[in-house]
Structures are given as structure tokens and as C-alpha cells.
Amino acid sequence: MRPRFFFLMALLTALLASCGKEPLEMEVRFSVLGDSYSAFEGYVYPETNAYYPHYPEIGVTQPEYMWWYKLAEGTGWKLERNNSYSGAMICNLNYADQYGLHSFIRRMDDLGNPDVIFVFGGTNDAAYQAPLGDFVYSDWTEEQLCTFRPALAYLLENLKTSYPHSRLYLMIDMDLVSGGIDEEVKDAFIESMHLLANHYRVKYIDLYNVHKDLWHPDVDGQNDIFRQVLKAVVFD
């Protein structure tokens, strides 16, 4: 199915949904490669240490509150696979005796057969201040893959190669861990994501003002993500 076609169809589906009409029958499947922001117990594959709903004070106690669940409902698309692991970095840096084993680049081959892929991470890399590293675009070493820029480059290149018919989006929380790290460090991570997305011609979605509690999107925050993602994909 041509990307332009199913994104136009998504617009029609969203409009129908807003009018109370039945969603269009579509075969669009999307997968998520993420961290705790996207990990709800029972809705991740393979099974992981899901973050939600284990902190009820945040309010995200039902999967219906999650941004990807709302996206599926709003577009009529089907969630192919949610491969999200709480605490995972994009890079292979091991900071908790296990999280390096569940990095984005170690999980990127397990996304099923999606038409659309959303990569939503970088928060843990920034929060634990993984080394930025250099911009490396080939012949990556294991040492380089323990740093952020080479790992993200490796991730984007391999996703484009492994899923050549999928449309790829890099989701970027513009606050990252606002207040928890130096602004210059935060800006360096965000700038790196923009530069690498542009280098690989990957669409990116800048997410602004995502409401959080305990450093994670709450009910309002999940809705903030959904609305901005929906706008980005419908009008792409």
C-alpha cells in the first residue's frame, strides 16, 4: 500500500470518527519501538518490565489512556507490535546490570511486519547522560554503540534496511527530562536526533508540552502525545 494513500485514508478515518461514524476498514499496521513512556503491562511484546499501570498515582491505569491505543482508535490502524522496555536506552550502555541488554538497537529486529514504525526514546540516554559520541555512519564498533549518536545512526540505518516498505517516524520529547539535566546536555541530545533523522531522511515528530507526573506522561500527557502524533501522520 502506498504511504501517501494510507495517510490520506487516515485523515478520512479520523474525520469519520470525530463525526461518530464507523472507522474505515484498513490494513495499516503500526509498531512501536519504545521505553517506559509506551510500555503498558499486557500490551508489550515480547513481555517486558512494563512501567504502566504500576504507578496508579500517575493515573494511567488503563491501556485506553496510552498514546498508541488512542492512535489505533483514532485512525482505524492496528497495533502490530509494541516492543517497549522500561528503562531502555537507544545505545547499549549498561547502567543497571540489565538495561543495556534491552537497548533499542538490540530489539529493533522484533517489530513484526508494520506499515508504520514509531521510534520513541532517547529519554533514558539523556537522563543517565550516556556519552554522546561522534557522528558515525558505518562500520560501527561495539564501543561506539555504547554511545548515543553512533547507536541512533545504527538504529535508523538498520530500520530503513530491515523494513524498506515501512514509513518510519522518530518521536522526540522536546522536554526530555526537563529539570533533571543541564539544558545544554538536553539540547545536544535533541539536536543530535534532528541531525541524524535528517541525514537518514527519517520523519521526526517534535513533541511539546507533554504533561508528566513522576517524570512520565500522565493521562493528559499521553493525550498530548496522541494529538501531536495524529496531527503529524494525518497531514504528512
Steps between C-alpha positions, in 0.01 A plus 500: 500500500643837404587721800325808362181304449469361849582833661218659302282213614604571858373854463163376375480247781579762763235731357243221499585412858453862607150487348411177675525291184646153474875494421609395153622146448873531451797269504742752643711353779735694724769397746661685790862472608510678831576527870288551814298780339335237278515186717168381643488156659331241282538714189869457430671226302717335591397525865702769678522690827212728409477833682124553483269442689730437797496863617126568546570847636587600142149400394588290196325191632337380179655430158238725346695796639818414308591710196529198269163364606341835424681511166360161403150613592533836329632367169358151474855365479601180676783478751731240351750490784593713798862419580558736793727438796496721807843646574649419161742730322544522128867415546647188660638672809436275800405712801281269707646156441232419247373800307786489252375156401166651401619802305311620197767367266475154659121494452464664159462172307188397690231733369290264292390611154387862541406763244602771747765499774518746788831525686447677831806517722811691597359593841710250693810576294463865600392435859804285572718715275628230272808622311391680185784360290580606145282495192593163352313368196661162430727229637380554857702344779352353818654785694338758274160331537522573872476870413192688384572643156655189344225283650221718363667506158530122511136470605362722224707344225408148600132578538494646152680195364300238691161664441540662156125531440418651840467868570724590791446774758739610772304647791689759704388628838621859486506516881683169540563496876442869548648622825693180550794574273693803386331690218810479284506122538131478413545720195795289384289185506208664320726659238667162442163335441400770252829479312496122476135488395575750225808307392297181455196684364286378785196701603512624856222618726593762758277461803441816704358555847434136583346506848681272745486368853787307656698582185255309280202600285181491704152474348522853361853436381407184312224699333747778417718243323206347314370831369839611371576163341158487336548847358843408366397181324170625362649810343827337390 
